[in-house]
Amino acid sequence: MKVKHIPLRKCIGCGLKNSKENFIMVVRPPKKGENSSLQVLQGKNKKGGRSAYICASLDCLKKARKTRRLERTFRSKQATETYSLIERML
């Protein structure tokens, strides 16, 4: 019997690698007709587009905000609003 491979994701704040369920997922949908604003999801979600993962802790959020990780990942200025949305989720 084979053990199923679980892909690991990396937190943009602290660099911890873990499975998808343990992170908050920030997604920018593909630009094909959809709204290109960032979406914040939690848990095991399947969304298309570019995504970044962050631990569910305020320390990781502070590190990511200080180093402007979301702005770099998505190459967008609209990511600053997303930090406050994630903070409210925590």
Secondary structure, 3 states (H helix, E strand, C coil): CCCCCCCCEEECCCCCEECHHHEEEEEECCCCCCCCCCEEEECCCCCCCEEEEEECCHHHHHHHHHCCHHHHHHCCCCHHHHHHHHHHHC
